[in-house]
């Protein structure tokens, strides 16, 4: 995935999380807690993918410089 795609996914996740936080004030079903946990895992995965892409791009930049 491209960095732009990952950023779009991350922004969508944040918007969804904000929506859930705003609408779960009196929620006793546990949905908010479960969603918070999944949001955290998804954010970690996205950050790891971004880091992999940054490394790949940096390696390619260094390789181009050497030529």
Biotite code that builds the C-alpha atoms (Angstrom):
import biotite.structure as struc

atoms = struc.array([
    struc.Atom([0.000, 0.000, 0.000], chain_id="A", res_id=1, res_name="UNK", atom_name="CA", element="C"),
    struc.Atom([1.059, 3.533, -0.611], chain_id="A", res_id=2, res_name="UNK", atom_name="CA", element="C"),
    struc.Atom([1.601, 5.993, 2.218], chain_id="A", res_id=3, res_name="UNK", atom_name="CA", element="C"),
    struc.Atom([-1.319, 8.062, 0.966], chain_id="A", res_id=4, res_name="UNK", atom_name="CA", element="C"),
    struc.Atom([-3.636, 5.040, 1.189], chain_id="A", res_id=5, res_name="UNK", atom_name="CA", element="C"),
    struc.Atom([-2.450, 4.259, 4.708], chain_id="A", res_id=6, res_name="UNK", atom_name="CA", element="C"),
    struc.Atom([-2.999, 7.854, 5.765], chain_id="A", res_id=7, res_name="UNK", atom_name="CA", element="C"),
    struc.Atom([-6.544, 7.789, 4.372], chain_id="A", res_id=8, res_name="UNK", atom_name="CA", element="C"),
    struc.Atom([-7.307, 4.578, 6.270], chain_id="A", res_id=9, res_name="UNK", atom_name="CA", element="C"),
    struc.Atom([-5.857, 6.047, 9.454], chain_id="A", res_id=10, res_name="UNK", atom_name="CA", element="C"),
    struc.Atom([-7.944, 9.222, 9.125], chain_id="A", res_id=11, res_name="UNK", atom_name="CA", element="C"),
    struc.Atom([-11.070, 7.140, 8.579], chain_id="A", res_id=12, res_name="UNK", atom_name="CA", element="C"),
    struc.Atom([-10.330, 5.061, 11.667], chain_id="A", res_id=13, res_name="UNK", atom_name="CA", element="C"),
    struc.Atom([-9.844, 8.196, 13.755], chain_id="A", res_id=14, res_name="UNK", atom_name="CA", element="C"),
    struc.Atom([-13.130, 9.643, 12.481], chain_id="A", res_id=15, res_name="UNK", atom_name="CA", element="C"),
    struc.Atom([-14.939, 6.399, 13.299], chain_id="A", res_id=16, res_name="UNK", atom_name="CA", element="C"),
    struc.Atom([-13.372, 6.277, 16.758], chain_id="A", res_id=17, res_name="UNK", atom_name="CA", element="C"),
    struc.Atom([-14.370, 9.892, 17.440], chain_id="A", res_id=18, res_name="UNK", atom_name="CA", element="C"),
    struc.Atom([-17.922, 9.153, 16.311], chain_id="A", res_id=19, res_name="UNK", atom_name="CA", element="C"),
    struc.Atom([-18.131, 6.131, 18.592], chain_id="A", res_id=20, res_name="UNK", atom_name="CA", element="C"),
    struc.Atom([-16.685, 8.053, 21.527], chain_id="A", res_id=21, res_name="UNK", atom_name="CA", element="C"),
    struc.Atom([-19.228, 10.826, 21.070], chain_id="A", res_id=22, res_name="UNK", atom_name="CA", element="C"),
    struc.Atom([-22.164, 8.413, 20.869], chain_id="A", res_id=23, res_name="UNK", atom_name="CA", element="C"),
    struc.Atom([-21.296, 5.870, 23.578], chain_id="A", res_id=24, res_name="UNK", atom_name="CA", element="C"),
    struc.Atom([-21.733, 7.975, 26.703], chain_id="A", res_id=25, res_name="UNK", atom_name="CA", element="C"),
    struc.Atom([-24.296, 5.731, 28.376], chain_id="A", res_id=26, res_name="UNK", atom_name="CA", element="C"),
    struc.Atom([-23.392, 2.529, 26.584], chain_id="A", res_id=27, res_name="UNK", atom_name="CA", element="C"),
    struc.Atom([-23.219, -0.473, 28.889], chain_id="A", res_id=28, res_name="UNK", atom_name="CA", element="C"),
    struc.Atom([-22.900, -3.120, 26.190], chain_id="A", res_id=29, res_name="UNK", atom_name="CA", element="C"),
    struc.Atom([-19.102, -2.977, 26.079], chain_id="A", res_id=30, res_name="UNK", atom_name="CA", element="C"),
    struc.Atom([-18.974, -2.005, 22.430], chain_id="A", res_id=31, res_name="UNK", atom_name="CA", element="C"),
    struc.Atom([-16.903, 1.102, 23.136], chain_id="A", res_id=32, res_name="UNK", atom_name="CA", element="C"),
    struc.Atom([-14.235, -0.863, 25.021], chain_id="A", res_id=33, res_name="UNK", atom_name="CA", element="C"),
    struc.Atom([-14.037, -3.479, 22.289], chain_id="A", res_id=34, res_name="UNK", atom_name="CA", element="C"),
    struc.Atom([-13.861, -0.796, 19.622], chain_id="A", res_id=35, res_name="UNK", atom_name="CA", element="C"),
    struc.Atom([-11.109, 1.013, 21.526], chain_id="A", res_id=36, res_name="UNK", atom_name="CA", element="C"),
    struc.Atom([-9.060, -2.166, 21.661], chain_id="A", res_id=37, res_name="UNK", atom_name="CA", element="C"),
    struc.Atom([-9.520, -2.866, 17.954], chain_id="A", res_id=38, res_name="UNK", atom_name="CA", element="C"),
    struc.Atom([-8.761, 0.754, 17.085], chain_id="A", res_id=39, res_name="UNK", atom_name="CA", element="C"),
    struc.Atom([-5.497, 0.486, 18.981], chain_id="A", res_id=40, res_name="UNK", atom_name="CA", element="C"),
    struc.Atom([-4.519, -2.711, 17.151], chain_id="A", res_id=41, res_name="UNK", atom_name="CA", element="C"),
    struc.Atom([-5.455, -1.231, 13.770], chain_id="A", res_id=42, res_name="UNK", atom_name="CA", element="C"),
    struc.Atom([-3.465, 1.923, 14.488], chain_id="A", res_id=43, res_name="UNK", atom_name="CA", element="C"),
    struc.Atom([-0.414, -0.158, 15.413], chain_id="A", res_id=44, res_name="UNK", atom_name="CA", element="C"),
    struc.Atom([-0.699, -2.129, 12.165], chain_id="A", res_id=45, res_name="UNK", atom_name="CA", element="C"),
    struc.Atom([-1.008, 1.057, 10.107], chain_id="A", res_id=46, res_name="UNK", atom_name="CA", element="C"),
    struc.Atom([1.995, 2.628, 11.841], chain_id="A", res_id=47, res_name="UNK", atom_name="CA", element="C"),
    struc.Atom([4.058, -0.516, 11.170], chain_id="A", res_id=48, res_name="UNK", atom_name="CA", element="C"),
    struc.Atom([3.070, -0.448, 7.488], chain_id="A", res_id=49, res_name="UNK", atom_name="CA", element="C"),
    struc.Atom([3.960, 3.239, 7.244], chain_id="A", res_id=50, res_name="UNK", atom_name="CA", element="C"),
    struc.Atom([7.352, 2.531, 8.787], chain_id="A", res_id=51, res_name="UNK", atom_name="CA", element="C"),
    struc.Atom([7.984, -0.305, 6.315], chain_id="A", res_id=52, res_name="UNK", atom_name="CA", element="C"),
    struc.Atom([7.104, 2.023, 3.437], chain_id="A", res_id=53, res_name="UNK", atom_name="CA", element="C"),
    struc.Atom([9.344, 4.780, 4.780], chain_id="A", res_id=54, res_name="UNK", atom_name="CA", element="C"),
    struc.Atom([12.240, 2.333, 5.035], chain_id="A", res_id=55, res_name="UNK", atom_name="CA", element="C"),
    struc.Atom([11.620, 0.979, 1.543], chain_id="A", res_id=56, res_name="UNK", atom_name="CA", element="C"),
    struc.Atom([11.472, 4.491, 0.100], chain_id="A", res_id=57, res_name="UNK", atom_name="CA", element="C"),
    struc.Atom([14.604, 5.558, 1.941], chain_id="A", res_id=58, res_name="UNK", atom_name="CA", element="C"),
    struc.Atom([16.518, 2.495, 0.754], chain_id="A", res_id=59, res_name="UNK", atom_name="CA", element="C"),
    struc.Atom([15.480, 3.250, -2.832], chain_id="A", res_id=60, res_name="UNK", atom_name="CA", element="C"),
    struc.Atom([16.537, 6.901, -2.436], chain_id="A", res_id=61, res_name="UNK", atom_name="CA", element="C"),
    struc.Atom([19.961, 5.903, -1.109], chain_id="A", res_id=62, res_name="UNK", atom_name="CA", element="C"),
    struc.Atom([20.381, 3.378, -3.896], chain_id="A", res_id=63, res_name="UNK", atom_name="CA", element="C"),
    struc.Atom([19.536, 6.032, -6.517], chain_id="A", res_id=64, res_name="UNK", atom_name="CA", element="C"),
    struc.Atom([22.048, 8.437, -4.959], chain_id="A", res_id=65, res_name="UNK", atom_name="CA", element="C"),
    struc.Atom([24.854, 5.876, -5.205], chain_id="A", res_id=66, res_name="UNK", atom_name="CA", element="C"),
    struc.Atom([24.416, 5.480, -8.965], chain_id="A", res_id=67, res_name="UNK", atom_name="CA", element="C"),
])
